[in-house]
């Protein structure tokens, strides 16, 4: 019983220290990057666990438009996961109860970034989108962004 009580306490404590940022999306840079205005400060946000096509890449414009339609000028919540080497906040973003990363993957606008994935359910969403040939999966040979960046 003590082990269970300790585990519940530790999980509760860990969640209490999760940083959240709430603000308005003032810019969408591409399919997985946006700028959030919160407390009169702009935060560059990289969506965690996903990787959308680059702007110059096939489906890049479509991915950016999909993210824009979901969040531009909307109030969102960011659960901060990390700060990347470029100083961007990496986080899961929510519009109300909607998990925007999950929606983008399920609609075929982004890949699951396996190297940084913690939510394995995203793989099911990606598989379903691929099987239904949604979004970027309708292209003849979609190239993951991490490979695209490697040939630049």
C-alpha positions in Angstrom: 0.0 0.0 0.0 2.9 2.4 0.8 4.3 1.8 -2.6 1.1 2.8 -4.3 0.7 5.8 -2.1 4.2 6.9 -2.9 3.7 6.4 -6.6 0.5 8.5 -6.6 2.3 11.2 -4.7 5.2 11.3 -7.1 3.0 11.4 -10.2 0.9 14.2 -8.7 4.0 16.1 -7.7 5.5 15.7 -11.2 2.3 17.0 -12.8 2.3 20.0 -10.5 5.6 21.1 -11.8 4.7 20.8 -15.5 4.9 24.3 -17.0 2.0 25.6 -19.0 1.8 28.6 -21.2 -1.6 30.0 -22.2 -1.8 32.6 -24.9 -3.0 33.7 -28.4 -1.3 32.4 -31.5 -0.1 35.4 -33.4 1.9 33.6 -36.2 2.2 30.2 -37.8 5.6 29.7 -39.3 5.1 26.2 -40.8 3.1 23.0 -40.1 4.7 22.5 -36.7 5.9 25.9 -35.5 4.0 28.9 -34.2 4.4 32.1 -32.1 2.3 32.5 -29.0 1.7 35.8 -27.3 1.4 35.3 -23.5 1.8 37.9 -20.8 3.0 40.4 -23.3 5.8 38.1 -24.4 6.2 36.2 -27.6 7.2 32.5 -27.4 8.3 30.5 -30.4 6.6 27.0 -30.0 7.7 23.8 -31.7 5.0 21.2 -31.5 6.3 18.1 -29.6 6.4 14.6 -31.0 5.5 15.5 -34.6 7.4 16.8 -37.7 5.5 18.5 -40.5 6.9 18.9 -44.0 9.2 21.9 -44.5 7.8 25.0 -46.3 9.7 24.2 -49.5 8.8 20.5 -49.3 5.8 18.9 -51.0 2.8 19.3 -48.7 4.6 22.0 -46.6 2.2 24.8 -47.5 -0.8 22.5 -46.9 0.5 21.6 -43.4 1.1 25.2 -42.5 -2.5 26.1 -43.7 -3.9 23.2 -41.6 -2.2 24.4 -38.5 -3.2 28.0 -39.2 -6.9 27.0 -39.5 -6.8 25.2 -36.2 -5.0 27.8 -34.1 -4.3 31.2 -35.6 -5.7 34.0 -33.5 -7.0 31.4 -31.0 -6.2 30.9 -27.3 -4.2 27.7 -26.8 -2.5 26.0 -23.9 1.1 24.7 -24.3 2.3 21.9 -22.0 6.0 22.6 -22.1 8.2 19.5 -22.7 11.6 21.0 -23.4 13.5 24.0 -24.8 15.3 23.0 -28.0 18.8 24.0 -29.1 17.3 27.0 -31.0 15.7 28.3 -27.8 12.2 27.4 -28.9 9.7 26.0 -26.4 8.8 22.4 -27.4 5.3 21.4 -26.2 2.0 19.7 -26.7 -0.6 22.3 -27.7 -4.2 22.2 -26.8 -7.2 24.2 -28.1 -9.6 23.4 -25.3 -9.7 19.6 -25.2 -8.3 19.2 -28.7 -4.8 17.8 -29.0 -3.6 19.7 -32.1 -0.6 17.5 -32.7 -2.8 14.4 -32.8 -5.2 16.1 -35.2 -2.4 17.0 -37.6 -1.0 13.5 -37.6 -4.5 11.9 -38.0 -5.3 14.2 -40.9 -2.0 13.4 -42.7 -0.3 16.8 -42.2 2.6 15.5 -40.1 4.7 12.5 -39.3 5.2 11.2 -35.8 8.7 12.2 -34.8 9.8 8.8 -33.5 13.0 10.0 -32.0 11.1 12.3 -29.6 7.8 10.4 -29.3 6.4 9.6 -25.9 2.7 9.0 -27.0 2.8 5.8 -28.9 -0.9 6.2 -29.8 0.2 8.8 -32.3 1.6 5.9 -34.4 -1.9 4.5 -34.8 -3.1 7.9 -36.0 -0.3 8.0 -38.5 -0.9 4.5 -39.7 -4.6 5.2 -40.2 -3.9 8.4 -42.2 -1.4 6.5 -44.3 -3.9 3.7 -45.0 -6.6 6.2 -45.9 -4.1 8.2 -48.0 -5.0 11.4 -46.2 -3.0 14.6 -46.7 0.7 14.0 -47.4 0.0 10.3 -47.7 -1.8 11.0 -51.0 1.6 12.0 -52.5 3.4 9.3 -54.5 6.5 9.2 -52.3 6.3 11.4 -49.2 9.7 12.1 -47.8 9.9 12.6 -44.0 11.2 16.1 -43.1 14.2 14.8 -41.2 15.4 13.2 -44.4 14.5 16.2 -46.5 16.6 18.5 -44.2 19.5 16.0 -44.6 19.6 16.7 -48.4 19.5 20.5 -48.2 
